[in-house]
């Protein structure tokens, strides 16, 4: 059987048996924050940074965690060690708690619910690197600026992803209400133009991705081949770039070879992108 464990407030369950109250505010209102990371050989990747970002997201939605950082870390490690997979995805969800009523009032909730999922990870499909993936643009309606919290409300991202699939694309780049491309639905966005690497700044409404952070750190320490600039980028910047890619903790760097059905550069994964992937893997390992 697939290795899929779920820890609910300290109790570990097999995936299909795990249950939570229908009055949980994460279920009722998306009133929760979450993190997604992975393990390499049973070791969780950058777990301290993920827990820190979970707390930052919680602060942005005025959710006061009733679990400490140390308790969350200890439950994460307990769940990883209860499973047999050495490489697993790890999702940490913290909801505002279980309501005593159906009302919105946060005062109606009990202590937070902490849910940790660990599931054996499948290697990235080989075609992502061999062929690259295709993207569309999706216009966001909700105005959002600054570094975004990672909450349980992914409605616009879901609609964008659904639209990408309807157009037979892999995913969508989100475009903010000012016309700037911000990120993918679960990834950060990057382009290379004339030997310079660009990514949208957090102020445009972007999740402070940990893979993004690692690339910024590498650039600062001159550990990547290209200069890196954070800059607002519009759809034409993406359409006319030489290379393009997306990043996330579980996928690392994935080349984008088509945008709106048109080739990016030569239409094959970019040479610099593949070199950056190599350098990134060396850096994080
Ligand atoms: N998502 N932007 C969004 C909207 C995301 O949801 C994610 C991550 C990222 C990349 O962040 P990081 O490098 O820290 O993984 C950017 C994960 C993969 C998820 O929701 O499953």
Boltz pocket constraint, residues with backbone or C-beta under 6 A from the ligand:
constraints:
  - pocket:
      binder: B
      contacts: [[A, 36], [A, 183], [A, 184], [A, 185], [A, 186], [A, 187], [A, 188], [A, 207], [A, 208], [A, 209], [A, 210], [A, 211], [A, 212], [A, 247], [A, 248], [A, 249], [A, 250]]
      max_distance: 6.0
